Amino acid sequence: MVKLSGDLKAFQTRLGHEFERPELLLRALTHGSVSSPTRPDNQRLEFLGDRVLGLVMAEAMLARDKKASEGQLAPRFNALVRKETCADVARQIDLGAVLRLGRSEMISGGRRKQALLGDAMEAVIAAIYVDAGFEVAQDVVLGLWGERIASVEADARDPKTALQEWAQARKQNPPSYVELARSGPDHAPVFTIAVRLESGQEAQAEANSKRLAEQAAAKTLLGRLES
């Protein structure tokens, strides 16, 4: 019988599920940088967890809006299951603190990396599913995602696409994105990005990846244009 450390028991409390088979949790938290033949990594669980999360969110979307078309549901669904959202939920329960990482990943700030957190969150969902079945996994996911499900319409549109559509509708060229600055250490950079329209409007934003900074800048500018 695998015994969990105090940190992992506390994580179970934050997660909202106590494992009958704690080895599943250990595997879900094991990154490839520290895996071995006797210590498998979480990639297979991540693959399964992505599908479990998708089914939970698809059912939640259909139950919440019984009249929505597929075209209306799809962007809401994508906003809820994307890697960024999974990583946000992982941060909410401090999943990074219990990730099992190799030395190189720890040095490079792996506990804060969005991709690692998102992947591990999906793996943990799969571990719950294997441990206790779909209904338990569904309850845990719905509890963790919480208000994100109710407020998804506000965030469902990809802001870069929406801003480009706004410009095209007014016969402007597509927005341009310019990197203004990069700061912080190599393992945790912060990018400052400006988005500019042909008409002269612009906005800036910061994030730990260029893509996220571009999206944040587009969202800010779109909010100004539509207010």
PyRosetta script that sets phi, psi and omega in degrees:
from pyrosetta import init, pose_from_sequence

init()
pose = pose_from_sequence("MVKLSGDLKAFQTRLGHEFERPELLLRALTHGSVSSPTRPDNQRLEFLGDRVLGLVMAEAMLARDKKASEGQLAPRFNALVRKETCADVARQIDLGAVLRLGRSEMISGGRRKQALLGDAMEAVIAAIYVDAGFEVAQDVVLGLWGERIASVEADARDPKTALQEWAQARKQNPPSYVELARSGPDHAPVFTIAVRLESGQEAQAEANSKRLAEQAAAKTLLGRLES")
pose.set_psi(1, 125.0)
pose.set_omega(1, 179.1)
pose.set_phi(2, -75.0)
pose.set_psi(2, 132.9)
pose.set_omega(2, 177.3)
pose.set_phi(3, -106.4)
pose.set_psi(3, 133.9)
pose.set_omega(3, -179.1)
pose.set_phi(4, -91.4)
pose.set_psi(4, 147.1)
pose.set_omega(4, 176.8)
pose.set_phi(5, -71.9)
pose.set_psi(5, 169.8)
pose.set_omega(5, 178.0)
pose.set_phi(6, -60.4)
pose.set_psi(6, -38.5)
pose.set_omega(6, 178.9)
pose.set_phi(7, -62.5)
pose.set_psi(7, -40.6)
pose.set_omega(7, -179.2)
pose.set_phi(8, -73.3)
pose.set_psi(8, -33.4)
pose.set_omega(8, 175.0)
pose.set_phi(9, -64.9)
pose.set_psi(9, -40.0)
pose.set_omega(9, 177.1)
pose.set_phi(10, -65.4)
pose.set_psi(10, -36.8)
pose.set_omega(10, 177.9)
pose.set_phi(11, -64.2)
pose.set_psi(11, -40.8)
pose.set_omega(11, 176.7)
pose.set_phi(12, -56.5)
pose.set_psi(12, -39.0)
pose.set_omega(12, 178.6)
pose.set_phi(13, -64.5)
pose.set_psi(13, -44.3)
pose.set_omega(13, 178.7)
pose.set_phi(14, -65.0)
pose.set_psi(14, -35.7)
pose.set_omega(14, -179.2)
pose.set_phi(15, -70.9)
pose.set_psi(15, -37.6)
pose.set_omega(15, -178.0)
pose.set_phi(16, 93.2)
pose.set_psi(16, 24.2)
pose.set_omega(16, 177.7)
pose.set_phi(17, -152.1)
pose.set_psi(17, 128.7)
pose.set_omega(17, 175.5)
pose.set_phi(18, -101.2)
pose.set_psi(18, 121.2)
pose.set_omega(18, -172.5)
pose.set_phi(19, -76.7)
pose.set_psi(19, 132.5)
pose.set_omega(19, 169.0)
pose.set_phi(20, -72.8)
pose.set_psi(20, -32.9)
pose.set_omega(20, 178.9)
pose.set_phi(21, -118.3)
pose.set_psi(21, 83.3)
pose.set_omega(21, -174.2)
pose.set_phi(22, -61.3)
pose.set_psi(22, -19.1)
pose.set_omega(22, 177.4)
pose.set_phi(23, -62.4)
pose.set_psi(23, -26.4)
pose.set_omega(23, 176.8)
pose.set_phi(24, -67.1)
pose.set_psi(24, -40.3)
pose.set_omega(24, 176.7)
pose.set_phi(25, -64.4)
pose.set_psi(25, -43.6)
pose.set_omega(25, 179.5)
pose.set_phi(26, -59.9)
pose.set_psi(26, -42.2)
pose.set_omega(26, 179.5)
pose.set_phi(27, -66.3)
pose.set_psi(27, -40.6)
pose.set_omega(27, -179.7)
pose.set_phi(28, -62.0)
pose.set_psi(28, -26.8)
pose.set_omega(28, -177.4)
pose.set_phi(29, -97.0)
pose.set_psi(29, 5.0)
pose.set_omega(29, -176.4)
pose.set_phi(30, -97.6)
pose.set_psi(30, 112.6)
pose.set_omega(30, 178.5)
pose.set_phi(31, -79.6)
pose.set_psi(31, 156.0)
pose.set_omega(31, -178.9)
pose.set_phi(32, -59.6)
pose.set_psi(32, -22.4)
pose.set_omega(32, -178.1)
pose.set_phi(33, -70.7)
pose.set_psi(33, -11.8)
pose.set_omega(33, -179.3)
pose.set_phi(34, -128.2)
pose.set_psi(34, 11.4)
pose.set_omega(34, -177.7)
pose.set_phi(35, -79.5)
pose.set_psi(35, 164.2)
pose.set_omega(35, 178.8)
pose.set_phi(36, -157.4)
pose.set_psi(36, 173.0)
pose.set_omega(36, 178.3)
pose.set_phi(37, -56.2)
pose.set_psi(37, -29.4)
pose.set_omega(37, 179.8)
pose.set_phi(38, -98.7)
pose.set_psi(38, -2.4)
pose.set_omega(38, 179.8)
pose.set_phi(39, -135.7)
pose.set_psi(39, 81.0)
pose.set_omega(39, -176.6)
pose.set_phi(40, -66.3)
pose.set_psi(40, 149.2)
pose.set_omega(40, -179.9)
pose.set_phi(41, -83.5)
pose.set_psi(41, -175.7)
pose.set_omega(41, -171.6)
pose.set_phi(42, -96.2)
pose.set_psi(42, 10.8)
pose.set_omega(42, -172.7)
pose.set_phi(43, -65.0)
pose.set_psi(43, -42.0)
pose.set_omega(43, 179.6)
pose.set_phi(44, -66.4)
pose.set_psi(44, -38.1)
pose.set_omega(44, 176.5)
pose.set_phi(45, -66.7)
pose.set_psi(45, -37.3)
pose.set_omega(45, 177.5)
pose.set_phi(46, -59.0)
pose.set_psi(46, -44.0)
pose.set_omega(46, 178.7)
pose.set_phi(47, -58.0)
pose.set_psi(47, -45.6)
pose.set_omega(47, 179.8)
pose.set_phi(48, -69.5)
pose.set_psi(48, -42.8)
pose.set_omega(48, -177.9)
pose.set_phi(49, -61.8)
pose.set_psi(49, -34.4)
pose.set_omega(49, 176.7)
pose.set_phi(50, -59.5)
pose.set_psi(50, -40.0)
pose.set_omega(50, -179.9)
pose.set_phi(51, -73.4)
pose.set_psi(51, -38.9)
pose.set_omega(51, 177.8)
pose.set_phi(52, -63.9)
pose.set_psi(52, -46.4)
pose.set_omega(52, 178.4)
pose.set_phi(53, -59.2)
pose.set_psi(53, -42.7)
pose.set_omega(53, 179.7)
pose.set_phi(54, -59.8)
pose.set_psi(54, -43.2)
pose.set_omega(54, 179.9)
pose.set_phi(55, -66.5)
pose.set_psi(55, -42.0)
pose.set_omega(55, 178.2)
pose.set_phi(56, -59.1)
pose.set_psi(56, -46.7)
pose.set_omega(56, -176.9)
pose.set_phi(57, -71.8)
pose.set_psi(57, -36.0)
pose.set_omega(57, 177.5)
pose.set_phi(58, -61.8)
pose.set_psi(58, -44.4)
pose.set_omega(58, 178.2)
pose.set_phi(59, -64.5)
pose.set_psi(59, -40.5)
pose.set_omega(59, -179.8)
pose.set_phi(60, -63.8)
pose.set_psi(60, -41.1)
pose.set_omega(60, 178.9)
pose.set_phi(61, -63.9)
pose.set_psi(61, -44.3)
pose.set_omega(61, -179.4)
pose.set_phi(62, -65.8)
pose.set_psi(62, -39.3)
pose.set_omega(62, -179.5)
pose.set_phi(63, -69.6)
pose.set_psi(63, -34.1)
pose.set_omega(63, -175.8)
pose.set_phi(64, -75.4)
pose.set_psi(64, -36.3)
pose.set_omega(64, -177.7)
pose.set_phi(65, -133.9)
pose.set_psi(65, 97.3)
pose.set_omega(65, -174.3)
pose.set_phi(66, -77.7)
pose.set_psi(66, -6.5)
pose.set_omega(66, -178.0)
pose.set_phi(67, -111.7)
pose.set_psi(67, -5.8)
pose.set_omega(67, -175.7)
pose.set_phi(68, -68.2)
pose.set_psi(68, 143.1)
pose.set_omega(68, 176.9)
pose.set_phi(69, -82.3)
pose.set_psi(69, 167.8)
pose.set_omega(69, 176.9)
pose.set_phi(70, -58.6)
pose.set_psi(70, -38.5)
pose.set_omega(70, 179.7)
pose.set_phi(71, -64.6)
pose.set_psi(71, -29.8)
pose.set_omega(71, 177.2)
pose.set_phi(72, -81.1)
pose.set_psi(72, -35.3)
pose.set_omega(72, -177.2)
pose.set_phi(73, -73.8)
pose.set_psi(73, -36.6)
pose.set_omega(73, -172.5)
pose.set_phi(74, -56.9)
pose.set_psi(74, -49.7)
pose.set_omega(74, -179.4)
pose.set_phi(75, -66.3)
pose.set_psi(75, -31.7)
pose.set_omega(75, 176.6)
pose.set_phi(76, -66.1)
pose.set_psi(76, -45.6)
pose.set_omega(76, 178.5)
pose.set_phi(77, -58.9)
pose.set_psi(77, -48.2)
pose.set_omega(77, -178.0)
pose.set_phi(78, -60.9)
pose.set_psi(78, -36.2)
pose.set_omega(78, 179.8)
pose.set_phi(79, -66.7)
pose.set_psi(79, -31.1)
pose.set_omega(79, -176.6)
pose.set_phi(80, -83.5)
pose.set_psi(80, -27.6)
pose.set_omega(80, -176.0)
pose.set_phi(81, -104.3)
pose.set_psi(81, -4.0)
pose.set_omega(81, -177.0)
pose.set_phi(82, -65.2)
pose.set_psi(82, 159.1)
pose.set_omega(82, -174.2)
pose.set_phi(83, -59.3)
pose.set_psi(83, -36.3)
pose.set_omega(83, -179.3)
pose.set_phi(84, -62.0)
pose.set_psi(84, -40.8)
pose.set_omega(84, 179.4)
pose.set_phi(85, -67.4)
pose.set_psi(85, -42.2)
pose.set_omega(85, 177.3)
pose.set_phi(86, -59.8)
pose.set_psi(86, -41.0)
pose.set_omega(86, 179.4)
pose.set_phi(87, -66.3)
pose.set_psi(87, -37.4)
pose.set_omega(87, 177.4)
pose.set_phi(88, -62.3)
pose.set_psi(88, -42.5)
pose.set_omega(88, 178.4)
pose.set_phi(89, -65.5)
pose.set_psi(89, -39.9)
pose.set_omega(89, 178.2)
pose.set_phi(90, -60.1)
pose.set_psi(90, -41.2)
pose.set_omega(90, 177.9)
pose.set_phi(91, -66.0)
pose.set_psi(91, -36.4)
pose.set_omega(91, -179.7)
pose.set_phi(92, -57.7)
pose.set_psi(92, -35.4)
pose.set_omega(92, -179.0)
pose.set_phi(93, -106.3)
pose.set_psi(93, 13.1)
pose.set_omega(93, 177.9)
pose.set_phi(94, 53.6)
pose.set_psi(94, 46.8)
pose.set_omega(94, 179.5)
pose.set_phi(95, -64.3)
pose.set_psi(95, -34.5)
pose.set_omega(95, -178.3)
pose.set_phi(96, -56.2)
pose.set_psi(96, -29.8)
pose.set_omega(96, -177.5)
pose.set_phi(97, -67.0)
pose.set_psi(97, -22.7)
pose.set_omega(97, -176.7)
pose.set_phi(98, -113.2)
pose.set_psi(98, 7.2)
pose.set_omega(98, 176.3)
pose.set_phi(99, -64.2)
pose.set_psi(99, 141.2)
pose.set_omega(99, 176.8)
pose.set_phi(100, -98.3)
pose.set_psi(100, 106.4)
pose.set_omega(100, -173.4)
pose.set_phi(101, -122.2)
pose.set_psi(101, 153.7)
pose.set_omega(101, 171.4)
pose.set_phi(102, -74.1)
pose.set_psi(102, 165.8)
pose.set_omega(102, -176.0)
pose.set_phi(103, -58.2)
pose.set_psi(103, -43.4)
pose.set_omega(103, -177.4)
pose.set_phi(104, -62.5)
pose.set_psi(104, -40.3)
pose.set_omega(104, 178.8)
pose.set_phi(105, -69.3)
pose.set_psi(105, -36.5)
pose.set_omega(105, 177.8)
pose.set_phi(106, -64.4)
pose.set_psi(106, -42.8)
pose.set_omega(106, -179.6)
pose.set_phi(107, -64.1)
pose.set_psi(107, -36.0)
pose.set_omega(107, -176.8)
pose.set_phi(108, -86.7)
pose.set_psi(108, 11.3)
pose.set_omega(108, 175.7)
pose.set_phi(109, 81.5)
pose.set_psi(109, 31.6)
pose.set_omega(109, -176.3)
pose.set_phi(110, -58.2)
pose.set_psi(110, -30.3)
pose.set_omega(110, -178.3)
pose.set_phi(111, -67.6)
pose.set_psi(111, -14.9)
pose.set_omega(111, 179.4)
pose.set_phi(112, -108.9)
pose.set_psi(112, -4.2)
pose.set_omega(112, -175.5)
pose.set_phi(113, -71.6)
pose.set_psi(113, 131.7)
pose.set_omega(113, -175.9)
pose.set_phi(114, -61.5)
pose.set_psi(114, -43.9)
pose.set_omega(114, -177.7)
pose.set_phi(115, -63.2)
pose.set_psi(115, -43.8)
pose.set_omega(115, -179.5)
pose.set_phi(116, -64.8)
pose.set_psi(116, -42.2)
pose.set_omega(116, 179.7)
pose.set_phi(117, -66.0)
pose.set_psi(117, -44.1)
pose.set_omega(117, 179.4)
pose.set_phi(118, -63.0)
pose.set_psi(118, -43.7)
pose.set_omega(118, 178.9)
pose.set_phi(119, -62.8)
pose.set_psi(119, -44.2)
pose.set_omega(119, -178.8)
pose.set_phi(120, -66.0)
pose.set_psi(120, -36.0)
pose.set_omega(120, 177.8)
pose.set_phi(121, -62.1)
pose.set_psi(121, -42.6)
pose.set_omega(121, 177.3)
pose.set_phi(122, -63.6)
pose.set_psi(122, -40.2)
pose.set_omega(122, 179.4)
pose.set_phi(123, -64.5)
pose.set_psi(123, -38.7)
pose.set_omega(123, 178.4)
pose.set_phi(124, -65.2)
pose.set_psi(124, -39.3)
pose.set_omega(124, 176.7)
pose.set_phi(125, -59.9)
pose.set_psi(125, -43.7)
pose.set_omega(125, 178.2)
pose.set_phi(126, -63.8)
pose.set_psi(126, -39.4)
pose.set_omega(126, 179.4)
pose.set_phi(127, -61.3)
pose.set_psi(127, -39.7)
pose.set_omega(127, 177.1)
pose.set_phi(128, -64.9)
pose.set_psi(128, -42.9)
pose.set_omega(128, 179.6)
pose.set_phi(129, -60.0)
pose.set_psi(129, -46.5)
pose.set_omega(129, 180.0)
pose.set_phi(130, -67.3)
pose.set_psi(130, -35.7)
pose.set_omega(130, -176.7)
pose.set_phi(131, -73.6)
pose.set_psi(131, -37.8)
pose.set_omega(131, -169.3)
pose.set_phi(132, -137.3)
pose.set_psi(132, -1.9)
pose.set_omega(132, 177.4)
pose.set_phi(133, 98.3)
pose.set_psi(133, 171.2)
pose.set_omega(133, -172.7)
pose.set_phi(134, -66.3)
pose.set_psi(134, -43.0)
pose.set_omega(134, -175.1)
pose.set_phi(135, -61.9)
pose.set_psi(135, -40.3)
pose.set_omega(135, 177.9)
pose.set_phi(136, -66.7)
pose.set_psi(136, -45.2)
pose.set_omega(136, 178.1)
pose.set_phi(137, -60.2)
pose.set_psi(137, -41.1)
pose.set_omega(137, 178.6)
pose.set_phi(138, -60.2)
pose.set_psi(138, -46.2)
pose.set_omega(138, 180.0)
pose.set_phi(139, -60.9)
pose.set_psi(139, -43.1)
pose.set_omega(139, -179.5)
pose.set_phi(140, -64.3)
pose.set_psi(140, -46.8)
pose.set_omega(140, -178.2)
pose.set_phi(141, -62.2)
pose.set_psi(141, -46.9)
pose.set_omega(141, -179.8)
pose.set_phi(142, -61.9)
pose.set_psi(142, -36.2)
pose.set_omega(142, 177.4)
pose.set_phi(143, -67.5)
pose.set_psi(143, -41.0)
pose.set_omega(143, -178.7)
pose.set_phi(144, -72.2)
pose.set_psi(144, -40.2)
pose.set_omega(144, -179.1)
pose.set_phi(145, -74.2)
pose.set_psi(145, -31.4)
pose.set_omega(145, 170.6)
pose.set_phi(146, 45.5)
pose.set_psi(146, -122.9)
pose.set_omega(146, -174.8)
pose.set_phi(147, -65.4)
pose.set_psi(147, -16.6)
pose.set_omega(147, 177.6)
pose.set_phi(148, -58.4)
pose.set_psi(148, -35.1)
pose.set_omega(148, -178.4)
pose.set_phi(149, -69.4)
pose.set_psi(149, -42.5)
pose.set_omega(149, -178.8)
pose.set_phi(150, -70.0)
pose.set_psi(150, -30.7)
pose.set_omega(150, -174.8)
pose.set_phi(151, -103.4)
pose.set_psi(151, 12.3)
pose.set_omega(151, -171.3)
pose.set_phi(152, -63.3)
pose.set_psi(152, -29.2)
pose.set_omega(152, -177.0)
pose.set_phi(153, -60.2)
pose.set_psi(153, -33.5)
pose.set_omega(153, -179.5)
pose.set_phi(154, -68.1)
pose.set_psi(154, -25.1)
pose.set_omega(154, -176.4)
pose.set_phi(155, -111.9)
pose.set_psi(155, 3.0)
pose.set_omega(155, -170.1)
pose.set_phi(156, -68.6)
pose.set_psi(156, -36.4)
pose.set_omega(156, -179.0)
pose.set_phi(157, -72.7)
pose.set_psi(157, 138.3)
pose.set_omega(157, 170.7)
pose.set_phi(158, -69.9)
pose.set_psi(158, 119.7)
pose.set_omega(158, -172.9)
pose.set_phi(159, -63.2)
pose.set_psi(159, -32.7)
pose.set_omega(159, 178.6)
pose.set_phi(160, -66.4)
pose.set_psi(160, -42.3)
pose.set_omega(160, 177.8)
pose.set_phi(161, -65.3)
pose.set_psi(161, -43.8)
pose.set_omega(161, -179.2)
pose.set_phi(162, -62.8)
pose.set_psi(162, -39.7)
pose.set_omega(162, 179.7)
pose.set_phi(163, -68.3)
pose.set_psi(163, -39.3)
pose.set_omega(163, 177.4)
pose.set_phi(164, -63.3)
pose.set_psi(164, -40.7)
pose.set_omega(164, 177.8)
pose.set_phi(165, -64.2)
pose.set_psi(165, -38.0)
pose.set_omega(165, 178.1)
pose.set_phi(166, -61.2)
pose.set_psi(166, -45.0)
pose.set_omega(166, -179.4)
pose.set_phi(167, -66.1)
pose.set_psi(167, -43.9)
pose.set_omega(167, -179.0)
pose.set_phi(168, -62.5)
pose.set_psi(168, -38.1)
pose.set_omega(168, -179.9)
pose.set_phi(169, -63.3)
pose.set_psi(169, -22.2)
pose.set_omega(169, 179.7)
pose.set_phi(170, -107.6)
pose.set_psi(170, 17.4)
pose.set_omega(170, 176.0)
pose.set_phi(171, 59.0)
pose.set_psi(171, 35.3)
pose.set_omega(171, 174.2)
pose.set_phi(172, -100.2)
pose.set_psi(172, 158.0)
pose.set_omega(172, 173.1)
pose.set_phi(173, -66.6)
pose.set_psi(173, 159.6)
pose.set_omega(173, 178.5)
pose.set_phi(174, -59.0)
pose.set_psi(174, 152.7)
pose.set_omega(174, 177.8)
pose.set_phi(175, -60.5)
pose.set_psi(175, 151.5)
pose.set_omega(175, 174.3)
pose.set_phi(176, -110.4)
pose.set_psi(176, 146.5)
pose.set_omega(176, -178.4)
pose.set_phi(177, -119.4)
pose.set_psi(177, 129.8)
pose.set_omega(177, -176.2)
pose.set_phi(178, -126.5)
pose.set_psi(178, 130.0)
pose.set_omega(178, 175.3)
pose.set_phi(179, -80.0)
pose.set_psi(179, 115.2)
pose.set_omega(179, -178.5)
pose.set_phi(180, -88.6)
pose.set_psi(180, -33.7)
pose.set_omega(180, -176.8)
pose.set_phi(181, -162.1)
pose.set_psi(181, 157.1)
pose.set_omega(181, 171.8)
pose.set_phi(182, -136.7)
pose.set_psi(182, 130.0)
pose.set_omega(182, -178.6)
pose.set_phi(183, -135.7)
pose.set_psi(183, 175.8)
pose.set_omega(183, 178.8)
pose.set_phi(184, 85.3)
pose.set_psi(184, 170.9)
pose.set_omega(184, -179.8)
pose.set_phi(185, -70.8)
pose.set_psi(185, 164.7)
pose.set_omega(185, -177.5)
pose.set_phi(186, -60.0)
pose.set_psi(186, -35.2)
pose.set_omega(186, -177.0)
pose.set_phi(187, -80.4)
pose.set_psi(187, -10.4)
pose.set_omega(187, 179.7)
pose.set_phi(188, -146.9)
pose.set_psi(188, 63.6)
pose.set_omega(188, -176.5)
pose.set_phi(189, -72.5)
pose.set_psi(189, 157.3)
pose.set_omega(189, 174.2)
pose.set_phi(190, -124.9)
pose.set_psi(190, 123.0)
pose.set_omega(190, -178.3)
pose.set_phi(191, -104.1)
pose.set_psi(191, 136.7)
pose.set_omega(191, 172.4)
pose.set_phi(192, -108.1)
pose.set_psi(192, 119.4)
pose.set_omega(192, -175.4)
pose.set_phi(193, -121.4)
pose.set_psi(193, 139.6)
pose.set_omega(193, 173.3)
pose.set_phi(194, -112.8)
pose.set_psi(194, 138.7)
pose.set_omega(194, 172.5)
pose.set_phi(195, -111.6)
pose.set_psi(195, 136.2)
pose.set_omega(195, -175.6)
pose.set_phi(196, -133.0)
pose.set_psi(196, 140.3)
pose.set_omega(196, 176.5)
pose.set_phi(197, -102.9)
pose.set_psi(197, 158.1)
pose.set_omega(197, 179.3)
pose.set_phi(198, -58.3)
pose.set_psi(198, -30.7)
pose.set_omega(198, -178.5)
pose.set_phi(199, -77.1)
pose.set_psi(199, -8.1)
pose.set_omega(199, 176.3)
pose.set_phi(200, 108.8)
pose.set_psi(200, -16.9)
pose.set_omega(200, 178.5)
pose.set_phi(201, -69.0)
pose.set_psi(201, 144.7)
pose.set_omega(201, 177.8)
pose.set_phi(202, -153.2)
pose.set_psi(202, 165.4)
pose.set_omega(202, 177.0)
pose.set_phi(203, -152.4)
pose.set_psi(203, 158.8)
pose.set_omega(203, 179.8)
pose.set_phi(204, -126.4)
pose.set_psi(204, 157.8)
pose.set_omega(204, 176.5)
pose.set_phi(205, -158.1)
pose.set_psi(205, 159.3)
pose.set_omega(205, 177.3)
pose.set_phi(206, -121.1)
pose.set_psi(206, 146.6)
pose.set_omega(206, 175.3)
pose.set_phi(207, -164.0)
pose.set_psi(207, 171.5)
pose.set_omega(207, -176.9)
pose.set_phi(208, -89.2)
pose.set_psi(208, 11.0)
pose.set_omega(208, 168.4)
pose.set_phi(209, -148.0)
pose.set_psi(209, 155.2)
pose.set_omega(209, 179.9)
pose.set_phi(210, -62.4)
pose.set_psi(210, -42.3)
pose.set_omega(210, -177.3)
pose.set_phi(211, -61.6)
pose.set_psi(211, -44.7)
pose.set_omega(211, 179.8)
pose.set_phi(212, -67.3)
pose.set_psi(212, -36.7)
pose.set_omega(212, 178.3)
pose.set_phi(213, -66.7)
pose.set_psi(213, -39.4)
pose.set_omega(213, 177.0)
pose.set_phi(214, -63.1)
pose.set_psi(214, -43.2)
pose.set_omega(214, 179.3)
pose.set_phi(215, -63.8)
pose.set_psi(215, -41.7)
pose.set_omega(215, -179.4)
pose.set_phi(216, -66.1)
pose.set_psi(216, -40.4)
pose.set_omega(216, 178.5)
pose.set_phi(217, -65.3)
pose.set_psi(217, -43.1)
pose.set_omega(217, 178.3)
pose.set_phi(218, -62.1)
pose.set_psi(218, -41.2)
pose.set_omega(218, 179.6)
pose.set_phi(219, -63.5)
pose.set_psi(219, -41.3)
pose.set_omega(219, 178.7)
pose.set_phi(220, -63.2)
pose.set_psi(220, -46.7)
pose.set_omega(220, -178.7)
pose.set_phi(221, -66.3)
pose.set_psi(221, -41.3)
pose.set_omega(221, 179.2)
pose.set_phi(222, -60.9)
pose.set_psi(222, -39.9)
pose.set_omega(222, 178.1)
pose.set_phi(223, -61.0)
pose.set_psi(223, -39.6)
pose.set_omega(223, 177.7)
pose.set_phi(224, -66.9)
pose.set_psi(224, -41.8)
pose.set_omega(224, -176.2)
pose.set_phi(225, -68.8)
pose.set_psi(225, -31.6)
pose.set_omega(225, -175.8)
pose.set_phi(226, -95.8)
pose.set_psi(226, -1.2)
pose.set_omega(226, -178.8)
pose.set_phi(227, -81.1)
pose.dump_pdb("model.pdb")
